[in-house]
Amino acid sequence: MSQKKWGSAIPYDALVKSALKQVAIQVLQDAAENGLRGDHHFYIAFHTHHPRVAIPRHLMEKYPEEMTIVVQHRFWGLKVHTDHFEIGLSFNQRPERLVIPFDAMIGFVDPSVHFALQFDGDMVANAQDEAAVNAPELAELGSEPSVLLADDRNSSGTPDNKVVTLDAFRKKS
């Protein structure tokens, strides 16, 4: 039976990637059910050109390759499904709904505890093949994705839209 499922070799890389992605999925599920605990918040990077990503056109035009959202103070309607999650965020004080397949996720960071997972584009490429979509080449794993903070408020209460890179949260070797 395993010969039929995996062929002649066990795909350890794919199994590990899937298991690590489950960590992010379980954390999102907990946040959907119980809200964010303490100082926890998440940066979630994803490929915007994945065939099942649903984001507003203005965000797709601004971030045609990849985008990172922050799940912190101002979000609503977080729902976690078996293959995707949906969330409401505010961009420039406009409420928007995003649908992000887990196959499109390329990074998950909880800076409050210095925890980060980074996924490569293999799963995204497979999903694009299945959907027969001719997408541009995926960004290299080592690239620096930008982070878009969705109407995060600074100490004065005004929107604090910043762009940072995930490298700030990567462990230095």
Disulfide bonds with the S-S distance in Angstrom:
none
